[in-house]
Amino acid sequence: MIRYFNRFFQTLILAASTILMGCAQPVDSIRPNFIIFIADDISWDDFGCYGNEIVQTPNIDRIASEGLKFTNVYLTTSSCSPSRVSIMTGRYPHNTGAAELHTEPTFDFPTIAGELKENGYYTGQAGKWHMGNKIKSGFDVVQESRNENGDGGEELWISTLRNRDKNKPFFFWYASYDAHRIWGPNEFSSTHNPNDIVPPITLVNSSSTKLDLAKYYDEVKRFDHFIGRVEEELKDQHILDNTVIIIMADNGRPFPRDKTRVYDSGIKTPFVVKWPNGMLHKNIVCNSLISAIDIAPTILDMANISSPPSFQGQSFKTIFKHPEKSIRQYVFAEHNWHDYEAHERMVRDSEYLYILNSRPQFANQGPVDAVVSPSFKELAQNRANGALTPSQTDIFLSPRPAEELFDCKKDSLQLKNLIAENDYKHIRTKLKNVLNKWVKETGDNIPKELTKDWYDRTSGKKIKENVNIRGEMPGTKNNAGNINKQEGF
């Protein structure tokens, strides 16, 4: 009840301020619009503005030069549906009840869309949904039909923008299928030349892997293309300056050692924001640590709306005018079931990344779409021939280390595990204590019976006796869905 009285008085104060300033426009006209462009399966460094010299992303690169580029934004999981739910609810996956792939929240948690709608915004979605039914109540329109959204998921973006209620500010969740496998053929196929590509050292430098990456880049370009079209529409409607544009992804690229993994290649997202009316400068880079759970409270803060108690993140609105500021010391992430049994927890500060793996007996090869990819098959063939490098061997390790520690400034790809080195024991102790504190305060746990593998880890074939059988969801035993704010991080 107090929350709604606060909002009532908040609205009265805003209206009175508008009148006193002599503004003839409605109050809503000064509230920013929001569009989140969220890609499916794109790693943080696969846009040109993040240093990729091959991929063609001219619109995103230009928007970054006109706005703010974040270099240290971390998702809470590298798995699409739990990642999207986490962003929308401002909660860690185990605190939503939707910690595993293809699950939905246990409660009707407040969401970005729902809070904005309740405060006078028009809210719409077009493209990939993947968040279950409970979150839909926050949207005026949900358009999740694959046929209507088109091959890449972007076909309804323009029409949704044109057909909105123009008497209200808006929030749109534009979610592409790009760059999820399977790729092409489409009008963007063969845009990138495989011969120009040098694969990361975690993959084999072969023609089949290069072609695999080239097709992936083609889909990234399509995502970029439609962002450019939406921005042109915003200009035509004379609302670009008052629209906050956010460009990000839900998890890393669908290649071995990337998607589902809690290394930077899987858990770190590109994050570009353009807010013409709210930023002092253009072409700014922010290196501060940001968690995906911070996005929800930040958007509400931009709209002058108080966050509900269920949001576990914190607003970074201040960074738009002071990009040198920091709002947190640590970010946390989790790897739960995504085709295969898993339970990893990660904490990262500005220099080091620590991983605790409660299922070290299993190889960590990535999701099934990566396992059946040409890149994985090339790795498997080289392994059979005894030709893998140590960095390429990682996905096949079984057992794996139960703990991993990386110096991210010296080792940006997280290839050298320092857990056994004496010089880093104090770092290990510090980060493990921080992680254990987070686990306790957020109600996380390690269930005895996790969801088992639904697919073979080498071939990707279904294990019929396991498919559609769920184990215990992390956090359930501790009623993590009822735990809200976590402090001290």
Summary of the structure (lengths in Angstrom):
residues: 489
radius of gyration: 22.1
end to end distance: 29.1
largest distance: 76.7
contacts: 1697
relative contact order: 0.15
helix: 34%
strand: 15%
